[in-house]
Amino acid sequence: MKVTVDKIENGMARLLIRPQEKEDFLLPVEELPAKTAEGSILEINFELKEDEKQAAEKRVSSLLDKLKNKKS
């Protein structure tokens, strides 16, 4: 996904999704590459983290089990 940095204000960057640039989202500036400025074009890549998802599911399941046992 490519985005255009539309505006940077109060530590947040407004990013427009290219090519239409009709949809936007905010991201903290510290998450962007150094020297990013208004008008910069960035490419964002997503990576599926299945192992982290499974760890989170296990943690949530454990917390739910603890809650259920407290009610008993």
Residue frames as a rotation matrix with the C-alpha (Angstrom) as fourth column:
MET 1
0.593 0.805 0.000 0.00
0.805 -0.593 0.000 0.00
0.000 0.000 -1.000 0.00
LYS 2
-0.578 -0.735 0.356 1.31
0.725 -0.662 -0.189 3.44
0.374 0.149 0.915 -0.86
VAL 3
0.505 0.697 -0.509 0.38
0.846 -0.516 0.133 6.60
-0.169 -0.498 -0.851 1.01
THR 4
-0.095 -0.460 0.883 1.00
0.424 -0.821 -0.382 10.30
0.901 0.339 0.273 0.70
VAL 5
-0.414 -0.078 -0.907 1.87
0.890 -0.243 -0.386 12.25
-0.191 -0.967 0.170 3.85
ASP 6
0.240 0.645 0.726 -0.75
0.732 -0.611 0.302 14.97
0.638 0.459 -0.619 3.72
LYS 7
0.436 -0.013 0.900 -0.13
-0.414 -0.891 0.188 16.76
0.799 -0.454 -0.393 7.01
ILE 8
-0.200 -0.491 -0.848 2.04
0.721 0.513 -0.467 16.47
0.664 -0.704 0.252 10.10
GLU 9
-0.058 0.288 0.956 0.64
-0.436 -0.869 0.236 18.12
0.898 -0.403 0.176 13.21
ASN 10
0.314 0.164 0.935 1.07
-0.947 -0.016 0.321 17.59
0.067 -0.986 0.150 16.96
GLY 11
-0.496 -0.674 0.547 3.19
-0.712 0.676 0.188 14.48
-0.497 -0.296 -0.816 16.44
MET 12
0.051 0.585 0.809 0.64
0.221 0.784 -0.580 12.82
-0.974 0.209 -0.089 14.15
ALA 13
-0.867 -0.318 -0.383 0.81
-0.318 -0.238 0.918 12.30
-0.383 0.918 0.106 10.39
ARG 14
0.311 0.949 0.047 -2.31
-0.384 0.171 -0.907 12.23
-0.869 0.264 0.418 8.23
LEU 15
-0.784 -0.598 0.165 -1.71
-0.171 0.464 0.869 9.65
-0.597 0.653 -0.466 5.50
LEU 16
0.233 0.830 -0.507 -3.78
-0.819 -0.114 -0.562 9.49
-0.524 0.546 0.654 2.32
ILE 17
-0.019 -0.189 0.982 -4.12
0.185 0.964 0.189 6.08
-0.983 0.185 0.017 0.65
ARG 18
-0.426 -0.252 -0.869 -2.92
-0.748 -0.442 0.495 6.28
-0.508 0.861 0.000 -2.94
PRO 19
-0.746 -0.475 0.467 -3.77
0.661 -0.614 0.431 6.53
0.082 0.630 0.772 -5.72
GLN 20
0.108 0.887 0.448 -7.21
0.731 -0.376 0.569 8.05
0.674 0.266 -0.689 -5.11
GLU 21
-0.858 -0.513 -0.033 -6.18
0.361 -0.556 -0.749 9.80
0.366 -0.654 0.662 -1.88
LYS 22
-0.107 0.907 0.407 -9.81
-0.345 -0.418 0.841 9.88
0.933 -0.050 0.357 -0.69
GLU 23
0.854 0.331 -0.402 -9.32
0.211 0.486 0.848 7.71
0.476 -0.809 0.345 2.41
ASP 24
0.004 -0.873 0.488 -6.94
-0.460 -0.435 -0.775 8.63
0.888 -0.221 -0.403 5.21
PHE 25
0.767 0.161 -0.621 -5.67
0.480 0.498 0.723 7.53
0.425 -0.852 0.304 8.58
LEU 26
0.647 -0.528 0.549 -3.43
-0.672 -0.736 0.083 8.92
0.361 -0.423 -0.831 11.31
LEU 27
0.636 -0.558 -0.532 -0.15
0.596 0.794 -0.120 7.49
0.489 -0.241 0.838 12.49
PRO 28
0.811 -0.426 -0.401 2.32
0.122 -0.547 0.828 8.77
-0.572 -0.721 -0.392 15.09
VAL 29
0.775 -0.547 -0.315 5.27
-0.595 -0.465 -0.656 10.49
0.213 0.696 -0.686 13.38
GLU 30
-0.025 -0.859 0.512 7.74
-0.902 0.240 0.359 8.35
-0.431 -0.452 -0.781 15.35
GLU 31
0.291 0.200 0.935 6.45
0.072 0.970 -0.230 5.31
-0.954 0.134 0.268 13.43
LEU 32
0.994 0.105 0.039 7.51
0.054 -0.143 -0.988 6.86
-0.099 0.984 -0.147 10.11
PRO 33
0.344 -0.924 0.166 10.97
0.919 0.295 -0.262 6.80
0.193 0.242 0.951 8.52
ALA 34
-0.062 -0.487 -0.871 13.40
0.544 -0.748 0.380 9.58
-0.837 -0.450 0.311 9.44
LYS 35
-0.869 -0.337 -0.364 13.17
-0.005 -0.727 0.686 12.67
-0.496 0.598 0.630 7.23
THR 36
-0.366 0.830 0.421 9.51
0.922 0.264 0.282 11.99
0.123 0.491 -0.862 6.35
ALA 37
-0.874 0.104 -0.475 7.83
0.011 -0.972 -0.233 15.29
-0.486 -0.209 0.849 5.54
GLU 38
0.213 0.967 -0.141 4.53
-0.071 -0.128 -0.989 16.55
-0.975 0.220 0.041 4.19
GLY 39
0.525 0.058 -0.849 4.28
-0.829 -0.191 -0.525 15.43
-0.193 0.980 -0.052 0.57
SER 40
-0.627 -0.765 0.147 6.43
-0.727 0.643 0.243 12.32
-0.281 0.045 -0.959 1.11
ILE 41
0.455 0.685 -0.569 5.20
-0.789 0.607 0.100 9.12
0.413 0.403 0.817 -0.51
LEU 42
-0.446 -0.552 0.705 5.64
-0.840 0.530 -0.116 5.98
-0.310 -0.644 -0.700 1.57
GLU 43
-0.059 0.403 -0.913 5.10
-0.485 0.788 0.379 2.31
0.873 0.465 0.149 0.95
ILE 44
-0.148 0.132 0.980 3.57
-0.964 0.203 -0.172 0.33
-0.221 -0.970 0.097 3.82
ASN 45
-0.357 -0.013 -0.934 3.90
-0.414 0.899 0.145 -3.44
0.838 0.438 -0.326 3.99
PHE 46
0.369 0.552 0.748 1.85
-0.929 0.201 0.311 -5.69
0.021 -0.810 0.587 6.23
GLU 47
-0.571 -0.555 -0.605 3.14
-0.459 0.827 -0.325 -8.95
0.680 0.092 -0.727 7.65
LEU 48
0.579 0.808 -0.109 0.90
-0.429 0.415 0.802 -11.56
0.694 -0.417 0.587 9.22
LYS 49
-0.540 -0.744 0.394 2.20
-0.707 0.147 -0.691 -12.59
0.456 -0.652 -0.606 12.66
GLU 50
0.296 0.727 -0.619 0.47
-0.297 0.686 0.664 -15.92
0.908 -0.013 0.419 13.24
ASP 51
-0.264 -0.466 -0.845 2.73
0.638 0.572 -0.515 -16.87
0.723 -0.675 0.146 16.17
GLU 52
-0.987 -0.066 0.146 1.92
-0.049 -0.743 -0.668 -13.61
0.152 -0.666 0.730 17.98
LYS 53
-0.202 0.979 0.005 -1.80
-0.774 -0.163 0.612 -14.13
0.600 0.120 0.791 17.30
GLN 54
0.240 0.269 -0.933 -1.67
0.162 0.936 0.311 -17.62
0.957 -0.226 0.181 18.81
ALA 55
-0.684 -0.550 -0.478 0.21
0.581 -0.015 -0.814 -16.34
0.441 -0.835 0.330 21.87
ALA 56
-0.836 0.433 0.336 -2.40
-0.509 -0.841 -0.183 -13.59
0.204 -0.324 0.924 22.36
GLU 57
0.108 0.917 -0.384 -5.26
-0.574 0.373 0.729 -16.08
0.811 0.142 0.567 22.00
LYS 58
-0.049 -0.218 -0.975 -3.63
0.543 0.813 -0.209 -18.35
0.838 -0.539 0.078 24.57
ARG 59
-0.940 -0.335 -0.059 -3.17
0.247 -0.554 -0.795 -15.43
0.233 -0.762 0.604 26.99
VAL 60
-0.519 0.823 0.233 -6.81
-0.778 -0.567 0.271 -14.31
0.355 -0.040 0.934 26.59
SER 61
0.217 0.589 -0.778 -8.07
-0.186 0.808 0.560 -17.87
0.958 0.024 0.285 27.03
SER 62
-0.439 -0.480 -0.760 -6.05
0.655 0.408 -0.636 -18.20
0.615 -0.777 0.135 30.23
LEU 63
-0.975 0.107 0.196 -7.46
-0.198 -0.820 -0.537 -14.93
0.104 -0.562 0.820 31.58
LEU 64
-0.144 0.982 -0.121 -11.02
-0.768 -0.034 0.639 -16.02
0.624 0.186 0.759 30.75
ASP 65
0.081 0.111 -0.991 -10.45
0.292 0.948 0.130 -19.33
0.953 -0.300 0.044 32.53
LYS 66
-0.827 -0.432 -0.360 -9.23
0.475 -0.192 -0.859 -17.46
0.302 -0.881 0.364 35.63
LEU 67
-0.745 0.613 0.262 -12.33
-0.641 -0.767 -0.025 -15.25
0.186 -0.187 0.965 35.58
LYS 68
0.123 0.811 -0.572 -14.63
-0.473 0.554 0.685 -18.25
0.872 0.186 0.452 35.23
ASN 69
-0.180 -0.273 -0.945 -12.93
0.578 0.748 -0.326 -19.99
0.796 -0.605 0.023 38.16
LYS 70
-0.978 -0.166 0.124 -13.33
0.016 -0.659 -0.752 -16.88
0.207 -0.734 0.647 40.37
LYS 71
-0.351 0.929 0.117 -17.11
-0.826 -0.366 0.429 -16.89
0.441 0.054 0.896 39.82
SER 72
0.038 0.366 -0.930 -17.39
-0.017 0.931 0.366 -20.51
0.999 0.002 0.041 40.97
